[in-house]
C-alpha cells in the first residue's frame, strides 16, 4: 500500500478472533438469467476522493444474477445484509467458498474482476484456497475511496474501494496519474491471499515455505534500499516502522513487487514502483534490481494474466493486448491473455502473441488475433450466424439483436459457438 494511506486495510486480521465464518457458508451460484451484466459506468475508473466522511448504511440494489452474482447468502448476518447488497462466491476445491461482498456503487464488472483476480492468483494452489475458505476469508467492496466511509464494528474482511477498482478500458486504466486513478485491486486481493492463505510468521498458513521465501526477499530488499528506496521521505519511513510493529512488512513488500511485475506503475511519472517506494518500476527492473523478488514471482505467479478481462462498456476505439510505447495503458494490457468487449459501442480488439480468447460486444467490432492460436468466442449456436469469408478477413453477423453484433476477424484460427467449435480455415 502506498504511503498516502499508512494503515493496512485488513480488518479483523486476527484470523482466530471474531471471524464471521457463517457468512461464507452460502454460495452465490450461477443464474439462468440471460440478461447482460449491468455495469455502472459512472463509477468505473472514477478517481479522486469525496470530501468528508459518511456512515455506511444499507443498500437497496437488486443483484443482477449474472455471471454468478447474487443476493447475499441467507446465512449472512444482519450487519452484512444492511451494508452490502450483492455477492459473488469463488468456490474452492474443498467445497467451501471465498466471498466477495459488494455495495450498490460497485459495478458488476468491478465485482467480477475482483473475483477473477483472486481466481488467477489461486490457480494451482488448492491448499492455499482451501485454507482461505476455512478461515473465512472474504473481500468487502465498498463505495467511494479509502477514508470516505466509517466502517461499523463487526465487519471482518479485506476492504477494497470503488475508486481503487480500475477496470480494463476505463478512463482510469488509460490514465498515468496515480493520484487520481490508482488500481489497488491486485494489491488488496493479494493481501487477503497472503494473510488468510499463504500465511505469515504471526499467522501460519498453508504455504509457510513460500512465506519464508517472501520474507527473505523482503529483508534483502530492505538491506539493499530497494524497498523502501533510498529516496523516500520521512513519512514513508514512519509508515515502514508501523508495518514492522504490526508484522506486515512482507505483505506490503510482496504487493510492491507484484504491481511492478505486472506493469501497474510503468506508465506513471514516479521514478519507481508503488509511488517510488519500490526501486523497481518494471518487470525488467524487478529482474535486474531485485533478483530475489523476481524469483518470488517466478516461483508462485504466472508470467501473464489469464483471467478474462471485460473491457469497460464506455470504451471505444481499439483495445490492444500488445505493447505500444505510444499507449501507456499497454504497459499493463501487454500481460493480458483474454479479453471481451462489453457494452454497445463500436470498438475493436488487438490480440498478442499468446493464444488469446477474444469476444466482441453487441455492436460492430474488428478483432485481430495477431500471432498465436486465437479463438473468437460467440454466445449462440452456429446456425444463428451468417458468415462471409473475404480475402483477408471473415465477417460474422449474429441474427439475434443485442448479443454478438457484427464481428470482422483477422488472424483468428478458431471460432467457438455455443454448440461447436470450428477452424476458420474451414469456413
NUBAZA-42156 format. One record per residue (C-alpha): x, y, z. Coordinates in Angstrom, 1 decimal, padded with zeros to 4 digits. Each point is the difference from the previous one (the first is absolute). Example, Ala and Ser with C-alpha at 12.3 -4.5 7.8 and 13.67 -1.06 7.14 Angstrom:
BEGIN
R       c1       c2       c3
R    012.3   -004.5    007.8
R    001.4    003.4   -000.7
***
This chain:
BEGIN
R       c1       c2       c3
R    000.0    000.0    000.0
R    001.4    003.4   -000.9
R    000.8    002.6    002.6
R   -003.1    002.1   -000.6
R   -001.8   -002.5    002.2
R    002.2   -001.1    002.9
R   -002.4   -002.5    001.5
R   -000.1   -003.5   -001.4
R   -003.6   -000.6   -000.9
R   -000.5   -003.6    001.2
R   -002.9    000.1    002.5
R    000.0   -002.6    002.7
R    003.3   -001.5   -001.2
R    000.2   -002.2    003.0
R   -001.5   -003.0   -001.7
R   -000.9   -001.8    003.2
R   -001.8    003.0    001.5
R   -003.5    000.9   -001.0
R   -000.2   -001.5   -003.5
R   -003.5   -000.2   -001.4
R    000.5   -003.4   -001.5
R   -003.8   -000.4   -000.5
R    000.2    002.8   -002.6
R    001.7   -002.3   -002.4
R   -002.1   -003.1    000.4
R   -002.3    001.0   -002.8
R    001.1    000.2   -003.6
R   -001.2    002.5   -002.5
R   -000.5   -002.5   -002.8
R   -000.6    000.6   -003.7
R   -003.3    001.2   -001.3
R   -002.0   -001.0   -003.0
R   -000.5    003.7   -000.8
R    000.9    000.9   -003.6
R    000.2    003.7    000.7
R    003.4    001.7   -000.4
R    001.8    001.2    003.1
R   -001.1    003.6    000.8
R    003.2    002.0    000.4
R    000.0    003.3    001.9
R    002.3    001.8   -002.4
R   -000.3    003.2    001.9
R    001.9   -001.6    002.8
R    002.6   -001.9   -002.0
R    003.4    001.6   -000.2
R   -001.1    002.9    002.1
R    002.8    001.4    002.1
R    000.3    002.6    002.7
R   -001.5    000.2    003.5
R   -003.4    001.2    001.1
R    000.5    002.6    002.7
R   -001.1   -000.8    003.5
R   -000.9   -003.3    001.7
R   -003.3   -001.8   -000.2
R   -001.4   -002.9    001.8
R   -000.7   -003.3   -001.7
R   -003.7   -000.7   -000.3
R   -002.0   -002.7   -001.6
R   -000.4   -000.4   -003.8
R   -003.1   -000.6   -002.0
R    001.5   -001.3   -003.2
R   -001.3   -003.1   -001.6
R    002.7   -002.5   -001.1
R    000.1   -000.6   -003.7
R    000.5   -003.7    000.4
R    002.5   -000.2   -002.9
R    003.3   -001.8   -000.2
R   -000.6   -001.4    003.5
R   -001.0    003.3    001.7
R   -002.8   -000.4    002.5
R   -001.5    001.4    003.1
R    001.9   -000.6    003.2
R   -000.1   -003.6    001.4
R   -002.9   -000.6    002.4
R    002.5   -000.7    002.8
R    001.4    003.5   -000.2
R   -000.3    002.1    003.2
R   -002.4    002.9    000.1
R    002.9    002.4    000.0
R    001.3   -001.4   -003.3
R   -003.5    000.0   -001.5
R   -000.4    003.7    000.8
R    003.5    000.9   -001.1
R    000.2   -001.9   -003.3
R   -002.5   -000.9   -002.7
R    001.7   -002.4   -002.3
R    002.3   -003.0    000.2
R    002.3   -002.1   -002.1
R    001.6   -003.2    001.2
R    003.3   -001.6   -001.0
R   -000.5   -003.7    000.6
R    003.1   -001.9    001.3
R    001.0   -003.6   -000.6
R   -001.0   -000.9    003.6
R   -003.6    000.8   -000.7
R   -000.2    003.3    001.8
R    000.3    003.5   -001.5
R    001.7    003.4    000.4
R   -002.5    002.8   -000.1
R   -000.1    003.4   -001.7
R   -002.5    002.3    001.7
R   -000.8    003.2   -002.0
R   -001.9    003.2    000.6
R   -002.3    001.6   -002.6
R    002.7    002.3   -001.3
R    002.1   -002.9   -001.2
R   -000.7   -000.9   -003.6
R   -000.5   -003.6   -000.9
R    003.2    000.2   -002.1
R    002.0    001.2    002.9
R   -001.4   -002.8    002.2
R    000.7   -002.7   -002.7
R    003.5    001.4   -000.6
R    000.9   -000.2    003.7
R   -001.2   -003.6    000.2
R    001.9   -001.0   -003.2
R    003.3    001.6    001.3
R   -000.1   -002.2    003.1
R   -000.9   -003.1   -002.1
R    003.1    000.9   -002.1
R    002.2    000.2    003.1
R   -001.3   -003.3    001.3
R    000.3   -002.1   -003.2
R    001.8   -003.2    001.0
R    000.1    001.0    003.7
R   -002.7   -002.2    001.4
R    001.3   -000.1    003.5
R    000.2    003.7    000.2
R   -003.5    000.4   -001.4
R   -001.4   -002.5    002.5
R    001.8    001.6    002.9
R   -001.5    003.4   -000.9
R   -003.5   -001.4   -000.1
R    000.4   -001.9    003.2
R    001.1    003.3    001.7
R   -002.9    002.0   -001.3
R    002.0    002.2   -002.5
R   -002.2    002.5   -001.8
R    000.3    003.3   -001.8
R   -002.2    003.0    000.8
R   -000.5    002.2   -003.1
R   -001.0    003.5    001.2
R   -001.1    003.2   -001.6
R    002.2    003.1   -000.4
R    003.6    000.1    001.0
R    001.9   -001.1    003.1
R   -000.9    002.4    002.8
R   -003.4    001.0   -001.5
R   -002.0   -002.2    002.2
R    000.1   -001.1    003.7
R   -000.3   -003.8    000.2
R   -002.1   -001.3    002.9
R    001.4   -002.5    002.5
R   -000.7   -003.6   -001.0
R    001.2    000.1   -003.6
R    002.8   -002.5   -000.4
R    001.9   -000.1   -003.3
R    002.2    001.7   -002.5
R   -001.4    003.3   -001.3
R    000.4    001.2   -003.5
R   -001.6    003.3   -001.2
R   -001.9    000.9   -003.1
R    002.4    002.7   -001.1
R    003.0   -002.4    000.4
R   -001.6   -002.6   -002.3
R    001.0    001.0   -003.5
R   -001.5   -002.2   -002.8
R    001.9   -000.6   -003.2
R   -001.0    002.5   -002.7
R   -001.3    002.6    002.5
R    001.2    003.6    000.1
R    002.0   -000.9    003.1
R    001.7   -002.9   -001.7
R    001.4    002.3   -002.7
R    001.1    002.7    002.5
R    003.6    000.5    001.1
R   -001.1    002.0    003.1
R    000.2   -002.3    003.1
R   -001.3    002.8    002.2
R   -003.3   -000.1   -001.8
R   -000.2   -003.5   -001.3
R    001.6   -002.7    002.1
R   -000.7   -003.6   -000.6
R    000.4   -001.7    003.4
R   -001.9   -003.2   -000.9
R    003.1   -002.1   -000.6
R    001.5    001.2    003.3
R   -003.0   -000.3    002.3
R   -001.1   -003.4   -001.3
R    003.6   -001.2    000.3
R   -000.1    001.1    003.7
R   -003.0   -002.2    000.5
R    001.7   -003.0   -001.5
R    003.3    000.7    001.9
R   -001.6    000.4    003.4
R   -002.8   -002.6   -000.2
R    001.7   -002.6   -002.3
R    003.7    000.1   -000.4
R    000.7    001.0    003.5
R    002.4    002.1    002.0
R    002.3   -000.4    003.0
R   -002.8    001.1    002.3
R   -002.8   -001.7   -001.9
R    001.3   -003.3   -001.4
R   -001.8   -001.1   -003.2
R    000.0   -002.7   -002.7
R    003.4    000.9   -001.6
R    002.5    001.0    002.6
R    002.9   -000.9   -002.3
R   -001.1    002.7   -002.4
R   -000.7    002.3    002.9
R    003.6   -000.4    001.1
R    001.2    000.6   -003.6
R   -001.9    003.3   -000.1
R    001.4    001.1    003.4
R    003.6   -000.8   -001.2
R   -000.6    002.1   -003.1
R   -001.5    002.8    002.0
R    002.9    000.1    002.5
R    002.4    000.1   -002.9
R   -001.9    002.8   -001.7
R    000.1    002.1    003.2
R    003.7   -000.7    000.5
R    000.7    001.2   -003.6
R   -002.3    003.0    000.3
R   -002.2   -001.4   -002.8
R   -003.1    000.1    002.2
R   -000.4    002.6    001.3
R    002.3    001.7   -002.5
R    002.7    002.4    001.2
R   -002.0    003.0   -001.2
R   -003.2   -000.4    002.0
R   -001.0    002.7    002.5
R   -000.4   -000.1    003.8
R   -003.7   -000.7   -000.2
R    000.7   -003.2   -002.0
R    002.7   -001.0    002.5
R   -002.5    000.5    002.8
R   -002.5   -002.2   -001.8
R    002.7   -002.7   -000.5
R    000.6    000.1    003.8
R   -003.8   -000.4    000.6
R    000.0   -003.0   -002.3
R    002.9   -001.5    001.9
R   -001.8    000.3    003.3
R   -003.2   -001.7   -001.4
R    001.9   -002.7   -001.9
R   -001.0    001.1   -003.5
R    003.3    000.7   -001.7
R   -000.1   -003.1   -002.2
R   -003.6    000.5   -001.1
R    000.7    003.6   -001.2
R    003.3   -000.9   -001.6
R   -001.6   -002.9   -002.0
R   -002.8    002.3   -001.2
R    002.6    002.5   -001.2
R    001.9   -002.7   -001.9
R   -003.2   -001.3   -001.6
R   -001.3    003.4   -001.1
R    003.3    000.7   -001.8
R    000.2   -003.5   -001.4
R   -003.4    000.4   -001.8
R    000.8    003.6   -001.2
R   -002.4    001.9    002.2
R    002.5    002.9    000.6
R    001.9    000.0   -003.2
R   -002.0    002.8   -001.6
R    000.1    002.3    003.0
R    002.4    002.9    000.5
R    001.4   -001.4    003.3
R    003.7   -001.2   -000.2
R   -000.9   -003.4    001.4
R   -002.9   -002.2    000.9
R   -002.7    000.6    002.6
R    000.5    003.8   -000.2
R    003.7   -000.3    000.2
R    000.1   -002.1    003.2
R    001.3   -003.0   -002.0
R    003.1    000.4   -002.1
R   -001.3   -002.2   -002.8
R   -002.5    001.5   -002.3
R   -000.3   -002.6   -002.8
R    000.3   -003.8   -000.2
R    003.5    000.5   -001.5
R    000.9    002.1    003.0
R   -001.2   -002.6    002.4
R    002.2   -002.6   -001.7
R    003.1    002.1    000.0
R   -000.3    002.0    003.2
R   -001.8   -002.4    002.2
R    000.8   -003.6   -001.1
R   -001.4   -001.5    003.2
R   -003.3    001.7   -000.6
R    000.0   -001.1   -003.6
R    000.6   -003.6    001.2
R   -003.0    000.3    002.3
R   -002.2    001.0   -003.0
R    001.4   -002.7   -002.2
R   -000.5   -002.7    002.6
R   -003.6    000.8    000.9
R   -001.8    002.2   -002.6
R   -000.6   -000.4   -003.7
R    001.9    002.2   -002.4
R   -003.2    001.2   -001.7
R   -003.5    000.8    001.2
R   -002.3   -002.8   -001.0
R   -003.4    001.3    001.2
R   -002.5    001.2   -002.5
R    000.2    003.8    000.0
R   -003.3    001.6   -000.6
R    000.7    003.3   -001.9
R   -001.9    002.8    001.5
R   -003.3    000.8   -001.8
R    001.0    003.7   -000.3
R    003.0   -001.0   -002.2
R    000.1    000.9   -003.7
R    002.9   -000.5   -002.4
R    002.4   -002.9   -000.1
R    001.0   -001.6    003.3
R    003.4   -001.6   -000.5
R    001.7   -002.9    001.8
R    003.3    000.9   -001.6
R    002.6    002.2    001.4
R   -000.1    003.5   -001.7
R    002.3    002.6    001.6
R   -002.4    002.7   -001.4
R   -002.9   -001.4    002.1
R    001.0   -000.2    003.6
R   -002.9   -002.3    001.0
R    001.7   -002.8   -002.0
R    002.8   -000.2    002.6
R   -002.8   -001.8    001.9
R   -002.1   -001.5   -002.7
R    003.0   -001.7   -001.6
R   -000.2   -002.6    002.7
R   -003.7   -000.8   -000.7
R   -000.8   -003.2   -001.9
R   -003.8    000.1   -000.4
R   -002.4    002.9   -000.5
R   -003.7    000.6   -000.6
R   -001.5    003.3   -001.2
R   -003.1    001.0    001.9
R   -002.7    002.7   -000.5
R   -001.3    001.2   -003.4
R    002.7    002.2   -001.3
R    001.6   -000.8   -003.3
R    003.5   -001.1    001.1
R    002.8   -002.3   -000.9
R    002.5   -002.5    001.5
R    003.6   -000.6   -000.9
R    001.5   -003.2    001.4
R    003.6   -000.9    000.7
R    002.4   -002.9   -000.6
R   -001.7   -002.3    002.6
R   -003.0   -002.3   -000.7
R   -002.7    002.6    000.6
R   -003.7   -000.5    000.8
R   -001.8    003.1   -001.5
R   -003.6    001.0   -000.1
R   -001.9    003.0   -001.4
R   -003.1    001.9    001.3
R   -003.4    000.7   -001.4
R    001.3    002.6   -002.5
R    002.4   -000.1   -002.9
R    003.5   -001.2    000.8
R    003.2   -000.8   -001.8
R    002.1   -002.6    001.8
R    003.6   -000.8   -001.0
R    001.5   -003.0    001.8
R    003.5    000.8   -001.2
R    002.4   -002.9    000.7
R   -000.8   -003.1    002.0
R   -002.9   -002.4   -000.4
R   -003.0    002.3    000.8
R   -003.6   -000.8    000.6
R   -003.1    002.2   -000.5
R   -002.7   -000.6    002.6
R   -003.6    000.2   -001.1
R   -003.1   -000.4    002.2
R   -002.4   -001.8   -002.4
R    000.0   -003.1   -002.2
R    001.6   -000.2   -003.4
R   -003.5    000.1   -001.7
R   -000.6    003.5    001.5
R    002.7    001.7   -002.0
R    000.7    001.0   -003.6
R    003.6   -000.4   -001.0
R    001.7    001.8   -002.9
R    003.6   -001.0   -000.9
R    002.0    002.8   -001.6
R    003.6    000.0   -001.4
R    001.5    001.1    003.3
R   -002.8   -000.1    002.5
R   -003.2   -001.8    001.1
R   -003.1    001.9    000.9
R   -002.4   -001.7    002.4
R   -003.4    001.5    000.7
R   -002.4   -001.1    002.8
R   -003.6   -000.4   -000.9
R   -001.1    000.9    003.6
R    000.0    003.6    001.0
R    002.0    001.3    003.0
R    002.3   -003.1    000.1
R    003.1   -000.3   -002.2
R   -000.7    002.6   -002.6
R    002.3    000.1   -003.1
R    003.6   -001.1    000.4
R    002.7    000.1   -002.6
R    002.9   -002.2    000.9
R    003.6   -000.3   -001.2
R    002.7   -002.4    001.2
R   -002.4   -002.0    002.0
R    000.3   -003.7   -000.4
R   -003.1   -001.3    001.8
R   -003.6    001.1    000.7
R   -001.7   -001.5    003.0
R   -003.8    000.0   -000.3
R   -002.3   -001.2    002.9
R   -000.4   -003.4   -001.7
R    003.3   -000.6   -001.8
R    003.4    001.3   -000.9
R    001.2    000.5   -003.6
R    003.3    000.8   -001.6
R   -000.2    003.2   -002.0
R    001.8   -001.6   -002.9
R   -003.0   -002.3   -000.4
R   -002.5    002.8   -000.5
***
